[in-house]
């Protein structure tokens, strides 16, 4: 019997972690990468998909929203973006 694959060993999750920690701006590498690193083992497949979609947003917008420099626009306020923002406020 083979062991079930650990979430950290899943290629899709490894790719997500790499993308989150290599955004191109150090600020987003820390903010997004820290969130993904801290939650990788417990992310559901839906969470992974939501994060993959989030990774397509421009760095400038993400940094402004996550740091609170600019409010998150209602049309961009996805549950995942709000979840990351809330985790940074603790």
PEMO-V804718 format. One record per helix or strand of 3 or more residues. SS is the DSSP state (A for helix, B for strand). FROM is the first residue (numbers start at 1). TO is the last residue. If there is no record, write none. Layout:
BEGIN
SS/FROM/TO
SS/FROM/TO
END
This chain:
BEGIN
A/7/9
A/11/21
A/26/42
A/45/54
A/59/67
A/74/76
A/79/89
END
